[in-house]
Amino acid sequence: MHAPAVVTAAGALLLCAACGGATTTQPSRTWRPNALQLISQLRGDVTAVQSVGATRRAFTGSGDLYVLLVAYSDLGGCSSMAAETAAPERVIRVLTRPCPHLERAAALFTRAEAASSRRTLARAAHEAALAEPALVRAAAAVG
């Protein structure tokens, strides 16, 4: 092997070793702030959805539409964001309890936006609100 090839191979080996070839079951120490940030973000998104509601300007006002797009994008990613907190499995189970409501709300928003339906938008906002008790319980479990 030539010297550059040896260096490249050694670098690749070190990179693979750093990637953690063996999985660990220990959660990172940052899981708690990650989980609290996620809960705060989701609660803020639910609040944003509630504040815009199903107003006439929701589909015509670019500011309101932007708020809804961002909020419902977050709500739709609830399960994956919970998994990315690096929390222990028991905590992830608590973090994902509100996700069915939030993800269903995001799907309803997509339909509402495609049809410019205020009625479906109101259903999406209601569905998101149903997640609030589970979000409160998640905050208590993590806090």
Secondary structure by P-SEA (a helix, b strand, c coil): ccaaaaaaaaaaaaaaaaaccccccccccaaaaaaaaaaaaaaaaaaaaaaacccccccccaaaaaaaaaaaaaaaaaaaaaaaccccaaaaaaaacaaaaaaaaaaaaaaaaaaccaaaaaaaaaaaaaaaaaaaaaaaaac
